[in-house]
Amino acid sequence: MPTFVKAPETTASSQLAVNFNTEVLFHTQASSSQAQLSALTMSGFEDYELTWFGLAIGGDTSAITSTAFQLNIDNSNMTRAFGASGGDGVDFDVALSKTLGKTVSSAPSTDARILALVEVDYFTDNFTSASTLSEHYKELWTGGKLDGDTTDPNFAAYNHSKTLNFATSTMGTGGHIHSDDVTNVLFIAFWGPGRYVRETAKRLKIRPTSNQTTEFVLQACVRTETQDTAFSEVCKLRETTTGLPATGGSTFFFNQGQDTDWVTDSLRDSDTSMINTVVYPHTSLVQLSYPRPVKFEDSDDQTTFGFIYEGKKIKTQSGSGAISSSNTFGNTTADVAYDFISNKRYGMGEMIADISQTATAVNDPQTNYLRHQLHSAKSRCEQILTTRNSSGTSSTQSRYTFNSVLNQDANKFETLQKILNNMNAQYYFHNGYMMVYQDVPDDAVKVVNQSNSSEIKFTGRNHLPETNTFYVKYNNENKMFKQDTAFAELRNQLSTGMPVVSKEVIMQGITNKHQAERHARYLAESSKDEKEFVEYTAGADHIYSKPGDLINLTHTQDDGIKHSGRIKSLSGSVITIDSIIELDPTKSYKIFIDNGTLEGTSTLTPFNQTISDDLVFETTATVASTSTNQLTLASTTGLRSINAGHGSLTAFENQVFNLVEVDTTPTKSYQQEKIYKIQSITELAPFQYQIVAQRYNNEKWSDIDIGFDFGYTLSFNSIATSYTET
C-alpha cells in the first residue's frame, strides 16, 4: 500500500519520508509550508556515475491542470564554483504547472550543472520539441544524452526511447487515475555525478500553491546513463582542485561540512581554474602515486597518474627586433627557443650576457642578433602545411611546433639544442655572441675558388652514408601522447642489397606525426652529404661570412680543369677574365659571379650579417673558341660591380666567378654545381679566416616535403647535384 503523509503545517513540522520508485500520497492544508523530501533511499549507482534524478507529481486531470507546485532546493552551505552568476550550488525555485514554459529562468539549468565536471557534450536543452517545462524534462529523461541533436556523430550511441508512461509504473497502481502521463503527471529533472545528485535531491522541497486539500502522488525516479556511465580519474581530480568558492557561478559541489572558506579567487589559476596552492609554483607536469584498492591483486600496489598541469605563457617574436609586451600561450618552436635562452629562472638568461627583457627593439647586439635570427626562423616555423586524407578532406598545421615538458635540471646547452633540433636549427658563438641559424632552402651568398682562397682540402668525397634508415620517436598527440615512431629510409641504397643500418632519434617537442615524418626524411636526406667537407683559408672578402651561409665552390685541382677565376673587365655582355681557359664552344655554361651591392642603399643588415641584395649573380655563358679569355653572358641584368663608387678602380675588376658545364647526364666534377654550408669560421689573423664547410643539397627539401602542400615551389637551378665519375 502506498504511504499517506500529511504535509507539515509549519516549518518545524516533520518532513515527508519518500523512497525512490515508491508512491507517496500527500495533501496539505491551506496554511502549509513546503514539504521537503528527506531520508531518501538512493541506490543502484556510484558516486561518479552519471545519474539522472526525476520527480513526478500525479493527480487527476482537473487537479493537475489547475495547480501550481512550488519547487525549491535548499542550497544553504552548498558551494558554487563555475558557470554564470547565481545561487550557491544547484538551485532552482519554480512554480511548476502544466503551462509553465521551458525557458523560465528560475528552472534548473541542466547544462550548467554538469559542465563543470563532465568532459563530454551534454548540451541538449535546445533540441527538445516541447514548449512547456514539464514536457521538456520528460523528453530529456527519455531522450538521453544528445537528445534531438542528430547532427552529433555520437547521437545513435544513446537510447532515445521517447517513452514515459506512468500507467505501468508504481504511480499507476493502487486504483489512482494517472494513466495519461501527459495530462495527469508533471515532471522535472536534473542530472550530475551520483554523489551530488544524492545530496541535491535530499534538499528538494515541494508544496501545492492551490488545491491544498487535494491528494496528489509523488514518485522520485532515478536512472543512470546508458553510455559514459563512469567519470574518469581526471573528473575526480577536477573535483578536488576546483570545487571551491569563487566569485560567481553555480555547481554541484557540496562542502560536506568541511571548511573551504580559506580558498579565495586569488589562489585560483586564471587559466586552469585549479588551486595554485596545491601545486608547486611554475609546475607544468604533475604526477601522482596512490595505493591500489585492496581488491586488486597485483604485485604493484601503486598507481601512477600523470598529467600536464599548465603550459607556460611566453613572449613571441613580433619582428624588427621587438617581442610581444605580454605573455601568451604558444607552440612556435622559435618563440620557445627565445624564451628558454632569455629566461633567467629556468633557462639561460643568467648564462648569456645582456639578454634584454624589454619588449621594444633595443640597441643591445646580443638581444638583436637572437631576435632577428629567431624571428626569421619563426616565419619558417609558421609556414602552413596542408595535408589531405584519402577522401580528399584537407587540414592545416604549422611546419614546426614544440610541445614538451622541460627539465630545468638538465644541461642548458643540451636542452637548447633539443629545442633547436625541432626546427632543424643550431646555435653557435660568433664574434663573442650567441647566434642561431636554421637549415632552410636558400641561395649561395659567396663564390669561392682558388683565386680568393688557399689551402683548399676536400675530405669524405664519395663516402656512402653510414646510416640508411632513421627512426624518429615522438609523443603522438592523437594517442594520448604515447610514444610513437616515424621512419624514413634511403631506398636507392636498400634496393641494391645493402643491409639495413638504422639510427633511432628521440625528438623533444614533436607531437604531430607529419612533423615527425618530415624530420625522419630530413635526417635521411641530410645523411647523403654528411661526410663530405671542404676546408680552406680566405681573406677579407669573407669578413661577413658566418655559419649557415651557403657558398658556391669549385677548384681546378678538384675539377681537373680550370673553370673559375676573376673578371678583368666587362664590355656590353662580354667579360674578359684573368687567364685563358679551355672550354667547349658547342656547350653552354652556367656562370656564378660574386656580386656587388646596390650603390647608395642601405644593403647591410647588421644583426644578420647579411647583405640584402643578391650576393651571387647567375646567368648562362657561351664562348667562341676553345681557348679563350672571353665569355659572352646571356644577360647582365642584376650584375653589379664590387668597385661601384670607387672611380680609381675598374668596374667589375677582380670579381670572382665559377663555371659549370651544362650536361643532362653529368659524369664530370666540372659539370656539377657544388654547394657547401659553412659550419665554422675561425679568425687566424686580421682579415684572415679558416673556413670549414659541409656539402649541401638544396634539392633535399623537395623530398622532405613531398606529399605536403606548403604553398610554395622550390626554384633552384637545374644543374645536377650528383654525378658519376668516369
N, C-alpha and C positions, 0 to 999 in steps of 0.2 A: 504494500500500500504506500502511496505517496505520503510524504511528511507535510502536515499543515503547520505553518509557522505564522504567527501573528506578528506583524511588523511592530517595532517599538514605537511607543507614543512619545518618548522623549529621547534626547541624545544619549542619555546614560543607560537606556534600556538594553536588554540582551540583543545580540546580533543574530542574524539569520545563519543557520547551520546548513551549508549547501555542499553537497558532494558532486563530483563530476559524473555526468551521464545518469543522474538520478533526478526525478522530478521534485520540485519544491513548490507547493501551492502556498501563496501568501496573499494576505489582504491587509490593508492599512486603514486606520481611522483618518478622519479629515485633518486632524492636527499632527499627524505623524511626521517624523523626520525621515531622512533617508535610511533605509535598511542596508547594512553592509554585509557583503559575502565574506565569511570568515571561516577559519579552520578547514580550508579546502583540502580534500584528499586528492593530491595530484600525483600520478604515477605513469609509468609507461614511456618516459622519455628521459634523456640525460641532461646534465647541466648545460652542455654545449651542443645540444641538438636543436635544430631549427624547429620551433614549436609554435603552433597556431592556437590561440585561445578565442573561443566564441561564446557569446551569451545570447540565448534565445528566450524571448518573452512571448508566452502564448496566452490566448484568451478567445472568447467568442468574437465574431466579426464586429458586432456593434461596439463592444468594449475596446477592442484593439484599435478600431478606426477612430474612436473619439477620445483616446487617452494619449497623453504625452508622458514619457517616463524620464525623470531626471537621473542622468548617469554621471558619476563623478569618481575620480580616483583620488584618494587621499595620498598625496605625494610628499608629505612632510618628511624631511630627512633623506629624501632621495636626491641623488647628486646629478647635476647637469654638466655636460662636458662638450657636446657637439651641437651642430645644427643652428637654425635661426633662433633669435631671442624668443623666450617663452618661459613657461613654468619649469620648476625643478623636475627632473626625471620625466617619466612617462605621465602625461597629464592630458585629460580632456574633461570637459564639463559641458554636456549637451542634453537637451530635452528631445529624446528620440521619439519620433512619431511616424505615422505612415507617409506623411507628406514632406518630411524634412529632407531638403536637398543634399546631395552628396558633397557639395562644395562648401558646406558650412565650415567656418574657420575654427570652431571650437572642437571639431571632431578629431579623433586621434589620427595623426599623420603617420601611416604605417611605414612609408619610405624613410622618413627621418628617424624612426625608432630603430631600424635595423642597420642603416647605412654606416653607422659608426664602427660596426664590428665585422659585418659580412663583407667578403671580398668579391661578391658577385652581384649581378644586376637584379634588383627587386623592384624596379620602378614599374608598377602595374596599375596604379590608380587611374592613369589617363586612358586606359584601354577598355574599361568596363562600359557596358551599354546602358546600365541602369541610370536613372535620373535621381532616385532617392537614395539616401544614405543606407537605409536598411537593406535594400535590394542590391546596392553596390557591394556591401560586405558579404552578402550571400554569393555573389559572383566571384569575389576574391577567394572565399572559402572553398568553393567547389572548383574554381578555375586554376588554382595553384599558382606557382611561380610563373611569371611572364604571361599572366592571364590576358588574352586578347592581343598580345604583341606577336603576331605571326611573322613579323619581319625578323625577329630574333632567330638566329640559326639553332638555338637550343630549345625553341618553343616545343617541338614534338617530344622532347625527352620527359616532359612532365604530364601528370594526369590532369586532364581538363574534363571532368565528368559532367559538370553543369547540373548536378542532381543534388537537391537538398529537400527531402520530403520527410517532414516530421511525423507523418502518418504511420511510418514503420519504426519510429524510434520510441523511446520511453515517454516522450512528451505526448505521444498519441495514444497511450494506453490508459486504462482506468476510467473509461467512459467519457473522457473530456473531448470536446468538439474542437480539435485543432488539426484536422486532416488537410486543410489547404494552407500550406505554409506561406503562400503569397498574401493571402487575405488575413490569416489569423496569427501569424508569427512575425514579430520584429526581431532583428538580428544585428549584432555589432561585434567586431573582432579586432584583434591586434596580434602581432607576432614578434618573435625575438628568440634569443638563446633561452633554453629551458629554465635556467635558474632565475632569469629576470622576469620571464612570464609568470613564474610561480609567485615571486614577490609582488608583482604588479596586480595580479588577479585577486590576491587577498585584500587589496586596498579598494576594490571596486564597491561603490555604494549606488543604491537604486531606490527610487520611490516613484509612484504614480503621482502626477500633479493634479489629477481629477479622478472621478470614479473610485474614490479611496475605499469604498466598501465592497468593491467588486473583486472576486478572486481571479488571480492570474497565475500562470505557471512559469517558473524559471527552470531553465536547463543550462548548465555550464558544460561546454564541449571542449575537447582538446584533441588535436591530431598533430602528427609530425609530417614534414615534407617528404615526398617520395624520392627526391633527389637531394644531394648535398645535405645530408641529414646531420653530419658531424662537423663541428667547427675545427679549423686547423690549429696547430700549435701557434701559428702567427696570430690568430684571433685571440688566443688566451694571453699572448704577450701584449697585444694591443690593449686588452682589458686592464692588465696590471699596470701599464705605463701611461694610460690616457684617461682612466676612469676617475678623474679628479676635478675639483672645482675649476670652472672657467667663468669668464665674464658674461657669457651668453650661450643660448642654445639648450638643447634637451637631449636626454639619452636614457637608456635602460639602467644606467648604473645606480646601484643602491649601496650605501656605505656600510650596511650590516653592523652598525654600532661602532665602527672604527673612526677615529678622529683623523680627518684628512684636511682639516682647515689650514694646516701649515703650508700646504702646497698652493702656490699662487701662480698667476699667469707669468710672472717674471721668471719662474723656474721652468716654464714650458718652452721647448724649442719651437721657434716660429715656423719652421719648415716641416718637421716631422710630427709635431704635437706630442712628442714623448718627453719624459721628465729629464731635464738636464742633470738633476741632482743624483740620479741613479746610474749615470754613465760618466766615466772619467772624461774631463774636458778634452776636446779635439779628437774624440774617438770616432773612427769610421767603421771598424769591424767589431762586432760583439760576438762572443762565443760563450755559451752557457753549457754547463755539465750538471746533470742531476741524476739521482739514483733511479734505476728502473723499478717499476712496481714489483712486489713480491711474486705475483702470479706469472711473471715472465721467467722462464727457466733458461737462463743464459749465463755463460761464464763471464761475460762482460756486464757488470752491474751498473754501468754508467751510460747515459745517453747524452750525446753532444749535439747541441743545436747552435748553428752559427748564422748570422745574417748581417747584411750591410745596414748599419745604423743610419748613417748620413754621409753623403758625399760632401766634398769641400767646395765652397764657392771660391772662385779665383777671378783675378783681373785679366782682361783679354786685350790682345793687341788691336789697337784702333788705327794704326798707320802713322807715318811721318814722325816716328819716334815717340808717340803717345800711347798710353794704355787707358783702359776704362777707369772712370773715377770710382765706381762701385763694384763690389764683388757679385758675380753671378755664377750659377751652375753652368758648366760647360765641359765638353769632352774632346775639344780640338787638341790634338797632340802638341802642336806648337805652343799653345797657351799653357798647357800643363807643364811643358818644359820650362817656360819662363817663370812660372810660379815656383817651381822647385828650385831653380837657380837663384831666384831673388829672395825666397822666404828665409828669414833668419831663425825661425823656430825649428822647423824640421828639414829645411833644405840647405842650400849652400850660401845663403846670404851673409853668413859670418866668414865664409872662406873666400869669396870673390869680392875684392875691394870695390867700393864706390858704386854698388848697385843702388840706384835711386828708387824710392817708393813713390815719387811724385808722378801724378797721372799725366801731366802735360809733358811735352818734349823738353828735354834738359840738355845742357852742354857737356855733360859727363860722357867721355868717349866710351867707356866700358858699357854703360847703360845703353847708349845709342847703337853700338855695334850689335848687341844682342837683340834690341828691339827691332832694328831694321831687318836683321837676318831672320829672326823668328816670325816677323810679320810676312816676309816673303814666303817662308815655309808654311805659314798659316793659310795663305792663298791656295797653295797646292793641297794642303790637308783638306780644305773645304770644297775642293772640286767635287761636283755632284756626279755620282756614279748611278747609272740606270741599269737595273737587271730586269729580266723578263722570265717568267716561269713558262712551263710547257704550253699553257693555254694562251700565252701572249700578254698576260697581265704584268704591268711594269711596276717597279718600286724604286725608290731612290735612297741613296745613302752617301755620306761623305767618304772621300778616299782614305783618310787616316783619322781614326778616333782612338781615344785612350780611356779605358775604364778599368781601374785596378786599385788595390789597396797597397800603399807603400809602407815598407817597414823602415821607420826612421832610424833604427839602429844599424842599418846596413851601410856599407861604404857609399859615400855620397857620389863619388865619381862613377862607381859601378851602377848605381841607381839611375843617374842621369843618362848614362849610355843606354840602359834598358829602355828608358823613355824615348830617346832619340832613335833607337833601332826601330821603334814602332813606325816611324815615318821615313826610314832609310836615311838617317842623318848621323853626323858625328860631331863631336866637339874637338877643338884643338886650341892651342895657345900660339898667338902670333903677335910679335912686337909688344909683348907684355900683357896682352889682353886675351880673355877667353872669347873664342869665336865658335860659330856653328855653321856648318854647311850641309845642305841636303842634296842627295843624289836625285837629279831631275833631268828630263830631256833638255839639252841646251846646246848652244853653238860654241865652237872653239873661240878663244879670245886672244890667242897668241900663235904666231907661226914660228917654228923653231927648226933650224938646220945647222950645219957645221959653220955657216957664216956668222951666226950670232951665239954660238955655244961651242964648248970644247969638252974633251974627255968624255965623249958620249959612250955609254956602255949599256948593252942590252942583256937582259937575263930572262930565263924562263920561256924563250921562244919555242913554239911547237910542243909545249907540255900539255898533255891531256889533263882535264880536271881530275882531281883526286877523289871527288865525290860526284855520283851521278843521280842520286835520289835523296830528296830532302823531305823530312817530316817536321811540320810545324805544329806544336801543341799549343792550344789556346783554350780559354774558358768560353764555351758556347752559350750565348745568351738565350738561345732557343731551347736549351736543355737544362734550364735552371743553373746555368753557368758551370756545368760539369765539364771536366777537361775533355776536349775533342782533338782530332788530328786532321790536318790538311796536308797534302803532299804534292810534290812535283818531281818530274824526272827528265833526264836528258835522253829522250828516246832514240836519237840518232846514234848514241853510244850503245844503249842496251840492245838495239836491233842488230848490232854487229857481233853479238855473242859475248860482250864484256860482262863480267859479273856485276851484280848489284852492290854498289858501295854506298851506304846510306849515312846520313847525318841527321840527328834529332836536335831540334831547337825549340826551347820553351820560350814563348813570346809573352811578355808582360803587357797588359793593357788591351790586347786584341780579344774582342768578344764576338766578332762577326765572322762568319765562315768565309765570306767573299774576301775580306781583308786578309784572312789567314792564307787563303789560296793564292792571292797575289803575292804575298810575302814569300811563300814557298817558291813560286815562279821566279821571283826576284833573286833569291839565293841561287837557284839553278842557273839562270841566265848569266848572273854575275860570275859564277864559278868558271865559266869558259875562259875568262881572261885574267883570273885572279893571280896567276903565277908569272905573268909577263910584265916586266918592269923596264924602265929606262932611267939611267942616272946621268946627269950632265952638269956642267958648270956654265953659268951665264953671267951677263953683266948688267948694266944699268937699265936696259930695256925690260928687265924682269922686276923692277922695283915695286910694281903694284900687283905682281903675281901672288897668289895665295892658294892654300889647299882647297881642292874642289874645282879649281879652274880647269877647263879643257884646253889642250894645246894640239895644234896640227903639226906633227913632227915627221921629218924624213931625214935620211942621212945617206950620203953617197956610198959609204962602206956597207951599209945595210942593204941598199937597193942594188948595188953592183953597177950602177950607172948614175951619172950626175943629173939630177932632176930638181935642182934647187940652187939658190944663190941670192944675189941682191940686184935691185934695179939701179941702173945708172941714170936713165932719163926716160921721159915719156913724150912722144910727139904724135898727137892725134890719138889713134888707137894702137900705135906701135910702141912697144917698150924695148929699150936696149938694156941688156943685162951685163953683168960684170965679167963674163967669160963665155967662150964658145962651148956649147954643149951639143951632144949627139941626140937628135930627135927624128921622128918618122913623119915626113910631110903628109903621108896618107892617113895619119891618125889625128884625132882631136884630143885635147888635153884640158883637164880641169886645172885652173891656176888659183892658188890661195895666196893673197898678199897681205902682209901686216899693214893695217890701215891707219891713216891719220884720224884726227878728230875735227869736228866742225869748228871753224875759226869763229871766235867772238862769242861762243856759247859756253855755258857752264856745264861741261860734259862729265866732270868728275863727281861721283857720288862718294864722298869721303868715308862714310861709315860702312860702305860696302866695298871700298877699294876697287871699284869697277867703273870703267868708262861707259857712259850711257849709250854712245854710238856703237855701230857695228865695228868690232875691232879686227875682223878678218874679212877682206873683200874677196868675193868668189865670182868667177866667170869662166868661160871657155877660151882656149887659145889655140892658134894654129901657127905652123912655120912653113916657110917657102922652100927651105933646103935642109939637107940632113945635118950639116954642121953649120950652126948659126948662133949668133948672139942677139937675135931679134925675134920677138914674138908678137903676133897680131891678136889683140883682145877683141872678143865679140862685143863687149860693152865696157865703157868706163864710168857709167853712171853709178855714183856712190863711192868711187875710188877717190881717196883724199890723200894729200901729201903730208908726210910727217914733218916736213920743213915749212909748212904754211906759216906765214908771219915772220919768217926769217929771210930777209931779202938777200943776204950774202950766200945763202945755200941754194943749191939747185933743186927745183921741185922734184919730188919723188926719189931723189938720190938716196941710195942705201936702204930702201925698203925691202924687207926680206920676203921671198916668195918660195913656194913649193909647187911642183907639178905632179899630176897623177895622170898617167896614160889611161884613156877610157877604153875599156875592153869588156865585152859582155861575159866572157869566160876568162877571168884573170888567172894567170899562172905565175906572175912575177910580183915581187915586192913593190916595184915602182908602179904597178897597176892598182894599187890599193891605197886608199886614204887611211892614214894611221893616226888615230886619236888617242891621246893619253890624258889621264886625270892626275893633276898634281896631288901627291899625298903628303909631301913635306917640302919645306924650303928653309934652308939654313944660310944665314949671312956669314960668309967666311972672312970677308973684309969689306970695307966701304965699297958699295956698288959691285960686289962680287958674291954670287949666290950659288949654292949647291941645291939642285932640284932632284927629287925622286918622284917619278910619275908611273902610274899603272895603266896598262892598256884598257881602253874603254870602248864599249859598243853602244852607241846611242840607239841603235835599232832594237835593242832588247826590250824596250818599252812596248813595242808592238806585240811581242809575245806575252809580256807580263799582263797587259790589259786586254788581251783577246777575249772576246765574249762579254766584255763590259763596255757600255757606251758612256764615255766621258764628255761627249760633245766637242771633241777636238780631233784633228788629224795630224799625225806626225809628218813633217815635211823636210826630212833631211835629204842630202844629196843621194843620188842613185849609185854612187861608186860602191862597188862591193866591199864588204868589210871582212871578208875571209878569202883565202886563196889556197891553191895547192902548188907548192914549189916544185919545179921540174928542173 
